[in-house]
């Protein structure tokens, strides 16, 4: 599954639920402040900014598969020498300029179909003893949206990889990680009614809109929004920690 282009500016406007979760994940990292940390799936850089504040003498490698996301991140960080923006696919081996001390990732891994390759690629760039902290959509994520898509005859499950904790622990172990933990955490997000359509189009149904085209895609977004019983997305996050 090749990473698609995202509406980076649009995502930056509606990213509050993802950013809130991301800040919590970043704060789990034990940092001195001089490390090099990989933000694997940095998006528009809102969570990256919080990570950077914890690294006054360190640096962040902000990596994403969408150039439009990186364009917004570039505007956010300007010429800050502590930030290196990298366009790359996490499903492929990563060509960085050296090993990193830690990896953080928020709201990204569920967009990658091969999690065995994903964790192997991350382990390959993480120094021995380095930490991985991640959260992403797990088993049961956006179940209401998936049910609506099924009713509408639209493919759903093939778009995402919503893994179980057990599968994630197995993959982390196979990739060479230790001291791993993984658990599902319900994180329902109430979206302002006037923003629900934009949130669905940009965050949840972007692959569908890209495949269907703008007219049919927007019709699908409107149908899903209308069928949700309330403007709440039943996010279920898989929160994972491990050491290389």
QUISULMO-V761667 format. One record per pair of residues at least 12 apart in sequence whose C-alpha atoms are under 10 Angstrom apart, sorted by the first residue. I is the first residue (numbers start at 1). GAP is how many residues later the second one is. D is the distance in Angstrom with one decimal. If there is no record, write none. Layout:
BEGIN
i;gap;d
I;GAP;D
I;GAP;D
END
This chain:
BEGIN
i;gap;d
1;88;9.6
1;90;8.3
1;110;8.5
1;111;6.9
1;112;6.4
1;113;8.5
1;158;9.1
1;159;10.0
2;63;8.5
2;87;7.5
2;88;9.8
2;89;8.5
2;90;9.9
2;109;9.7
2;110;8.6
2;111;9.5
3;61;8.9
3;62;5.4
3;63;6.8
3;85;8.8
3;86;6.6
3;87;8.9
3;88;9.1
3;108;8.0
3;109;8.1
3;204;9.9
4;61;7.2
4;62;6.4
4;63;9.3
4;64;10.0
4;107;9.6
4;202;8.8
4;203;7.6
4;206;8.8
5;60;7.5
5;61;4.8
5;62;6.8
5;63;6.6
5;64;8.0
5;201;9.1
5;202;9.3
5;205;9.3
6;37;8.9
6;38;9.9
6;59;9.0
6;60;6.0
6;61;8.0
6;62;6.2
6;63;6.5
6;64;9.9
6;196;7.4
6;197;8.7
6;200;7.6
6;201;9.2
6;204;9.8
7;37;9.7
7;59;8.8
7;60;9.6
7;61;6.5
7;62;7.1
7;65;9.6
7;194;9.7
7;195;6.7
7;196;9.1
7;199;8.8
8;35;7.4
8;36;6.1
8;37;9.9
8;58;8.1
8;59;8.4
8;60;5.0
8;61;4.2
8;62;7.7
8;63;7.5
8;64;6.1
8;65;8.6
8;194;8.9
9;35;7.6
9;59;7.8
9;60;7.4
9;62;8.8
9;63;6.4
9;64;9.6
9;193;10.0
10;34;9.6
10;59;9.6
10;62;9.9
10;188;8.1
10;189;8.8
10;191;9.6
10;192;6.8
10;193;9.2
11;32;8.2
11;33;7.3
11;58;8.2
11;61;9.6
11;187;9.0
11;188;8.0
11;190;9.7
11;191;6.2
11;192;6.9
12;31;8.2
12;32;5.9
12;33;8.4
12;34;7.7
12;57;8.5
12;60;7.9
12;61;9.3
12;190;9.9
13;31;9.7
13;182;9.8
13;185;9.4
13;186;9.2
13;189;10.0
14;177;9.3
14;181;7.8
14;182;9.4
14;184;7.6
14;185;6.1
14;186;9.8
14;188;8.2
14;189;8.2
15;28;9.4
15;29;8.9
15;31;8.3
15;32;9.9
15;184;8.3
15;187;9.6
15;188;8.3
16;30;9.1
16;173;9.6
16;175;9.6
17;90;9.9
17;170;9.1
17;171;9.1
17;172;6.5
17;173;8.7
17;174;8.7
17;218;9.8
18;28;9.4
18;29;8.7
18;88;7.4
18;89;6.5
18;90;10.0
18;117;9.9
18;118;9.7
18;171;9.4
18;185;9.5
19;24;10.0
19;26;9.3
19;27;6.5
19;28;5.8
19;29;9.5
19;31;9.6
19;87;8.2
19;88;8.9
20;26;9.6
20;27;8.4
20;86;10.0
21;26;9.0
21;85;7.4
21;86;8.4
21;114;8.0
21;115;9.6
21;166;8.7
21;216;9.2
22;20;10.0
22;24;8.8
22;25;5.8
22;26;8.9
22;28;9.0
22;29;9.5
22;82;8.8
22;83;7.7
22;84;5.3
22;85;7.7
22;112;8.6
22;113;7.7
22;114;9.8
23;23;9.0
23;24;6.0
23;25;9.0
23;26;9.6
23;27;6.8
23;28;8.0
23;83;8.9
24;23;9.6
24;82;9.7
24;111;9.7
25;22;9.3
25;26;9.8
25;79;7.3
25;80;7.9
25;81;7.4
25;108;6.4
25;109;6.6
25;110;7.1
25;214;8.4
25;215;9.5
25;216;9.5
26;13;9.5
26;21;7.8
26;22;8.8
26;24;7.6
26;25;6.2
26;26;10.0
26;28;9.0
26;77;9.5
26;78;6.6
26;79;8.4
26;80;8.8
26;107;7.5
26;108;8.7
27;23;8.9
27;24;8.2
27;27;8.8
27;106;9.6
28;76;9.5
28;104;9.9
28;105;7.3
28;106;9.7
28;213;9.2
29;22;9.4
29;25;9.7
29;73;8.0
29;74;8.9
29;75;8.1
29;102;7.5
29;103;8.3
29;104;7.0
29;212;9.6
30;24;9.9
30;72;9.3
30;101;8.6
31;20;9.9
31;23;7.4
31;24;7.7
31;27;9.7
31;70;9.4
31;71;8.9
32;22;8.3
32;23;7.6
32;24;9.3
32;25;8.9
32;26;8.9
33;18;9.8
33;19;9.0
33;20;8.7
33;21;5.8
33;22;4.0
33;23;5.7
33;24;5.7
33;25;5.8
33;26;8.9
34;20;8.9
34;21;5.7
34;22;6.7
34;23;4.4
34;24;3.8
34;25;7.3
34;67;9.6
35;19;9.6
35;20;6.8
35;21;9.3
35;22;7.5
35;23;4.7
35;24;6.5
35;25;8.4
35;65;7.8
35;66;6.0
35;67;7.8
36;16;10.0
36;19;8.3
36;21;9.3
36;22;5.6
36;23;4.9
36;24;5.7
36;25;7.3
36;46;9.1
36;47;9.8
36;62;9.6
36;63;8.4
36;64;5.3
36;65;5.4
36;66;6.9
36;67;8.9
37;14;8.5
37;15;9.1
37;18;8.8
37;21;8.1
37;22;6.5
37;23;5.0
37;24;6.2
37;25;8.5
37;46;9.9
37;62;9.4
37;63;5.7
37;64;5.8
37;65;4.8
37;66;5.6
37;67;7.4
37;89;9.2
37;93;9.6
37;94;9.6
37;95;9.8
38;13;9.9
38;21;8.8
38;22;5.8
38;23;4.7
38;24;6.2
38;25;7.2
38;46;9.6
38;48;10.0
38;58;9.7
38;61;9.4
38;62;6.5
38;63;8.0
38;64;6.4
38;65;4.7
38;66;6.3
38;67;8.2
38;84;9.4
38;87;9.1
38;88;8.8
38;94;9.5
39;12;8.5
39;21;6.8
39;22;6.0
39;23;5.0
39;24;6.0
39;25;8.4
39;46;9.8
39;47;10.0
39;63;8.8
39;64;6.1
39;65;5.1
39;66;5.7
39;67;8.4
39;94;10.0
39;95;9.8
40;21;8.2
40;22;6.7
40;23;5.3
40;24;6.7
40;25;9.4
40;46;9.7
40;48;9.5
40;49;9.6
40;50;7.6
40;63;6.8
40;64;6.2
40;65;4.9
40;66;7.7
40;67;9.7
40;68;7.7
40;69;8.8
40;82;8.8
40;94;9.0
41;21;7.3
41;22;5.5
41;23;4.6
41;24;7.2
41;25;9.0
41;28;9.5
41;29;9.8
41;45;9.9
41;46;9.7
41;47;9.3
41;48;9.2
41;49;8.2
41;63;8.7
41;64;6.1
41;65;6.9
41;66;7.8
41;67;5.6
41;68;8.1
42;19;8.9
42;20;5.5
42;21;5.6
42;22;5.6
42;23;9.1
42;24;9.6
42;27;8.0
42;28;8.0
42;31;8.1
42;43;9.1
42;44;9.6
42;62;9.1
42;63;7.5
42;64;7.8
42;65;9.3
42;66;8.5
43;19;8.5
43;20;8.1
43;21;6.2
43;22;8.6
43;23;7.8
43;24;9.4
43;25;8.8
43;26;5.1
43;27;6.7
43;28;9.6
43;29;8.3
43;30;7.3
43;63;9.2
43;64;9.2
43;65;8.7
44;18;9.6
44;20;9.0
44;22;9.6
44;23;9.9
44;24;8.3
44;25;4.8
44;26;6.2
44;27;7.7
44;28;5.3
44;29;4.6
44;30;8.4
44;31;9.2
44;32;8.1
45;17;7.8
45;18;9.7
45;19;9.8
45;24;8.0
45;25;7.9
45;26;9.8
45;27;7.5
45;28;4.8
45;29;8.3
45;30;9.4
45;31;7.1
45;32;8.2
45;40;9.9
46;26;9.9
46;27;8.0
46;30;8.4
47;57;9.8
47;58;9.4
47;59;8.3
48;12;7.7
48;13;9.1
48;14;7.1
48;15;10.0
48;25;8.7
48;28;9.9
48;29;9.5
48;35;9.1
48;56;9.4
48;57;9.8
49;24;9.2
49;27;8.4
49;28;8.0
49;34;9.6
51;53;9.0
52;25;9.9
52;30;7.8
52;31;8.0
55;27;8.7
56;26;8.6
57;25;8.2
58;23;10.0
58;24;6.6
58;25;9.2
59;21;9.6
59;22;7.9
59;23;4.4
59;24;5.8
59;25;7.8
59;41;9.8
60;21;9.5
60;22;6.2
60;23;5.0
60;24;6.4
60;25;8.5
60;40;9.2
60;42;9.8
60;43;9.7
61;21;8.4
61;22;6.0
61;23;4.8
61;24;6.1
61;25;6.9
61;35;8.7
61;36;9.9
61;39;8.7
61;42;9.4
62;12;9.8
62;21;6.8
62;22;6.0
62;23;4.9
62;24;6.0
62;25;8.6
63;21;8.2
63;22;5.9
63;23;4.6
63;24;5.8
63;25;6.5
63;26;8.6
63;27;8.7
63;31;9.9
63;42;9.9
64;21;8.1
64;22;6.5
64;23;5.3
64;24;5.9
64;25;7.2
64;26;8.1
64;44;9.2
65;21;8.5
65;22;5.5
65;23;5.1
65;24;5.3
65;25;7.6
65;26;9.9
66;20;9.8
66;21;6.9
66;22;8.2
66;23;9.0
67;18;9.8
67;19;9.1
67;20;6.6
67;21;9.3
69;18;9.6
70;15;6.8
70;16;7.9
70;17;7.5
71;14;9.2
73;12;8.1
89;23;9.0
89;29;9.3
89;32;10.0
90;18;9.5
90;19;8.6
90;21;9.9
90;22;7.6
90;24;9.5
90;25;9.5
90;27;8.3
90;28;5.9
90;29;8.8
90;30;9.8
90;31;7.1
90;32;7.9
91;18;9.6
91;20;10.0
91;21;6.6
91;22;8.0
91;23;6.6
91;24;7.7
91;25;8.9
91;26;5.8
91;27;5.0
91;28;8.7
91;29;9.1
91;30;7.3
91;31;9.4
92;22;9.7
92;25;7.2
92;26;7.4
92;28;9.4
92;29;6.8
92;30;9.8
93;24;8.3
93;25;8.5
93;27;8.3
93;28;5.2
93;29;8.3
93;31;8.1
93;32;9.0
94;24;10.0
94;27;6.4
94;28;7.8
94;30;8.1
94;31;7.3
95;26;9.8
95;29;9.9
95;30;8.5
96;29;7.4
97;28;9.4
98;27;7.2
98;28;8.9
98;29;9.1
99;24;9.6
99;25;8.1
99;26;4.8
99;27;5.3
99;28;5.5
99;29;9.2
99;31;9.5
100;22;9.7
100;23;9.9
100;24;9.7
100;25;6.2
100;26;5.0
100;27;5.9
100;28;9.5
100;30;7.6
100;31;9.5
101;24;8.9
101;25;6.2
101;26;5.8
101;27;8.4
101;28;8.1
101;29;5.1
101;30;7.2
101;31;9.3
101;143;9.9
102;20;9.9
102;23;9.4
102;24;6.5
102;25;7.8
102;26;9.9
102;27;8.9
102;28;5.1
102;29;4.8
102;30;5.9
102;31;8.1
102;141;9.0
102;142;9.3
103;19;7.9
103;20;9.4
103;22;9.2
103;23;7.3
103;27;7.8
103;28;6.3
103;29;4.8
103;30;6.4
103;31;8.0
103;139;9.9
103;140;9.9
104;27;8.3
104;28;5.9
104;29;4.9
104;30;5.5
104;31;8.6
104;137;9.5
105;27;8.2
105;28;6.5
105;29;4.6
105;30;6.4
105;31;8.0
105;135;9.8
106;27;8.6
106;28;5.7
106;29;5.0
106;30;6.0
106;31;9.3
106;131;9.7
106;133;9.3
107;27;8.3
107;28;6.1
107;29;4.5
107;30;6.7
107;96;9.9
107;130;8.4
107;131;9.6
108;26;8.8
108;27;7.9
108;28;5.9
108;29;8.0
109;25;8.4
109;26;7.9
109;27;5.6
109;28;7.5
109;29;9.4
109;51;9.0
109;52;7.8
109;53;8.8
109;54;9.5
109;129;9.7
110;25;9.3
110;26;5.8
110;27;5.4
110;28;7.3
110;29;10.0
110;31;9.7
110;49;8.9
110;50;5.5
110;51;4.7
110;52;5.7
110;53;7.7
110;127;9.7
110;128;9.4
111;25;8.9
111;26;8.7
111;48;7.4
111;49;5.3
111;50;6.4
111;51;8.8
111;96;9.9
112;47;9.1
112;48;7.1
112;49;6.5
112;50;9.6
113;45;8.6
113;46;8.3
113;47;6.8
113;48;5.6
113;49;9.3
113;50;10.0
114;47;8.2
115;46;8.2
115;48;8.7
115;52;9.3
115;53;8.0
115;56;7.2
115;57;9.1
116;51;9.7
116;52;8.8
116;54;9.2
116;55;5.7
116;56;8.0
116;58;8.0
116;59;7.4
117;54;9.0
117;58;8.5
118;53;9.2
118;54;9.6
118;57;9.0
119;13;10.0
119;49;9.2
119;52;7.0
119;53;6.2
119;54;9.3
119;55;8.6
119;56;5.9
119;57;8.8
119;58;8.7
120;51;8.5
120;52;8.1
120;53;9.8
120;54;8.0
120;55;4.8
120;56;7.7
120;57;9.2
121;54;8.4
122;50;9.9
122;53;8.6
122;55;9.9
122;122;9.5
123;49;8.8
123;52;6.4
123;53;6.8
123;54;7.2
123;120;9.3
123;121;6.6
124;51;8.7
124;52;9.1
124;120;9.3
125;119;9.9
126;51;10.0
126;117;9.2
126;118;6.8
127;116;9.5
127;117;6.9
128;48;9.9
128;49;9.4
128;115;8.0
128;116;5.2
129;48;9.4
129;49;9.3
129;113;9.6
129;114;5.9
129;115;5.1
130;47;9.6
130;112;8.6
130;113;5.7
130;114;5.4
131;46;9.2
131;47;9.7
131;48;9.7
131;49;9.9
131;110;7.4
131;111;5.9
131;112;4.6
131;113;6.4
132;45;8.9
132;48;9.1
132;108;7.9
132;109;5.6
132;110;5.2
132;111;6.1
132;112;7.7
133;47;9.9
133;48;9.9
133;106;7.8
133;107;6.0
133;108;4.7
133;109;6.8
133;110;9.0
134;48;9.4
134;103;9.7
134;104;8.1
134;105;5.9
134;106;5.3
134;107;6.5
134;108;9.0
135;47;9.3
135;48;9.6
135;49;9.4
135;50;9.5
135;101;9.8
135;102;6.1
135;103;5.4
135;104;4.4
135;105;6.1
135;106;8.8
136;25;9.6
136;26;8.2
136;27;9.1
136;48;9.5
136;99;9.5
136;100;8.2
136;101;5.2
136;102;5.3
136;103;6.8
136;104;8.6
137;23;8.5
137;24;7.8
137;25;5.5
137;26;7.6
137;27;9.7
137;47;8.8
137;48;9.5
137;49;9.9
137;50;9.9
137;98;7.1
137;99;5.9
137;100;4.6
137;101;5.8
137;102;8.8
138;22;9.5
138;23;7.6
138;24;4.2
138;25;4.9
138;26;6.1
138;27;7.9
138;30;9.6
138;45;8.9
138;46;6.6
138;47;8.6
138;48;9.5
138;97;8.6
138;98;5.9
138;99;5.2
138;100;4.7
138;101;8.5
139;22;8.5
139;23;4.8
139;24;5.3
139;25;5.3
139;26;8.3
139;45;7.6
139;46;10.0
139;96;9.8
139;97;7.1
139;98;8.1
139;99;7.7
140;22;7.3
140;23;9.0
140;24;9.0
140;44;8.9
140;46;9.0
140;94;8.5
140;95;7.9
140;96;6.1
140;97;8.7
140;98;9.9
141;19;9.7
141;20;9.9
141;21;6.8
141;22;9.5
141;43;9.5
141;44;9.8
141;45;8.3
141;46;9.2
141;47;9.5
141;92;8.9
141;93;6.5
141;94;5.0
141;95;4.4
141;96;6.9
141;97;9.1
142;20;9.7
142;46;8.9
142;62;8.8
142;90;9.7
142;91;6.2
142;92;5.0
142;93;5.2
142;94;7.1
142;95;9.9
143;13;9.9
143;14;9.9
143;90;8.7
143;91;6.8
143;92;8.2
143;93;8.9
144;80;9.4
144;83;9.3
144;84;7.3
144;85;9.2
144;88;9.5
144;89;7.7
144;90;7.0
144;91;9.6
145;55;9.5
145;59;8.9
145;60;9.5
145;79;6.9
145;80;8.9
145;82;8.9
145;83;7.6
145;88;7.8
145;89;8.5
146;78;9.6
147;77;9.8
148;75;8.7
148;76;6.4
148;77;9.5
148;79;7.1
148;80;8.0
149;71;8.7
149;74;9.3
149;75;7.4
152;68;8.6
152;71;8.6
152;72;8.8
154;54;8.5
154;66;9.0
155;53;8.5
156;49;9.4
156;52;8.9
159;45;10.0
159;46;9.2
159;48;7.4
159;49;8.5
160;44;10.0
160;47;9.8
162;74;9.2
162;75;9.0
162;76;8.4
163;21;9.6
163;74;9.8
163;75;7.7
164;18;8.6
164;19;8.3
164;20;7.9
164;74;7.7
165;16;8.1
165;17;5.1
165;18;5.6
165;19;6.9
165;73;7.0
165;74;8.5
165;75;8.2
166;15;9.5
166;16;7.7
166;17;8.8
167;15;9.5
168;12;9.2
168;13;8.9
168;14;7.0
168;15;9.4
168;70;8.9
168;71;10.0
168;72;8.1
169;12;6.9
169;13;6.6
169;14;9.7
169;71;8.4
169;72;9.6
169;73;9.1
172;68;9.5
172;69;9.5
172;70;7.7
172;71;9.4
172;72;9.4
173;69;9.2
173;71;9.7
175;69;9.0
176;66;9.8
176;67;8.8
176;68;6.5
177;64;9.5
177;65;6.0
177;66;5.5
177;67;4.6
178;63;9.3
178;64;5.8
178;65;5.2
178;66;6.0
179;62;7.8
179;63;5.4
179;64;5.9
179;65;8.5
180;60;7.2
180;61;5.5
180;62;4.1
180;63;6.8
180;64;9.4
181;58;8.0
181;59;5.6
181;60;5.3
181;61;6.5
181;62;9.8
182;56;6.6
182;57;5.5
182;58;4.3
182;59;6.6
182;60;8.8
183;54;8.1
183;55;5.5
183;56;5.5
183;57;6.7
183;58;9.5
184;52;6.5
184;53;5.6
184;54;4.5
184;55;6.3
184;56;9.0
185;50;8.6
185;51;5.6
185;52;5.1
185;53;6.3
185;54;7.1
186;48;7.4
186;49;6.2
186;50;4.3
186;51;6.2
186;52;8.8
187;46;8.7
187;47;6.8
187;48;5.1
187;49;5.5
187;50;6.6
188;44;6.5
188;45;5.6
188;46;4.4
188;47;4.9
188;48;7.2
188;49;9.5
189;42;8.4
189;43;5.5
189;44;5.3
189;45;6.6
189;46;6.8
189;47;9.9
190;40;8.4
190;41;5.8
190;42;4.3
190;43;6.5
190;44;8.8
191;39;9.1
191;40;5.5
191;41;5.9
191;42;7.6
192;39;6.9
192;40;8.8
193;32;9.2
193;37;8.6
193;38;5.9
193;39;9.2
194;37;9.4
195;36;9.1
196;25;9.3
196;26;9.4
196;28;9.9
196;29;6.8
196;30;9.8
196;34;9.9
196;35;6.5
196;36;8.6
196;37;9.3
197;21;8.7
197;24;6.3
197;25;6.6
197;26;9.6
197;27;8.7
197;28;6.3
197;29;9.3
197;34;9.6
198;20;9.7
198;23;8.6
198;24;9.8
198;27;9.9
199;22;9.5
199;26;9.8
199;34;9.8
200;18;9.8
200;20;9.8
200;21;6.4
200;22;9.0
200;24;8.3
200;25;7.7
200;33;9.2
201;16;8.2
201;17;7.4
201;19;9.0
201;20;6.1
201;21;9.1
201;24;9.9
202;19;9.8
204;17;9.4
204;29;9.6
205;12;8.4
205;13;9.6
205;15;8.7
205;16;7.2
205;19;9.6
206;15;9.4
208;12;8.3
208;13;9.0
209;12;8.0
END
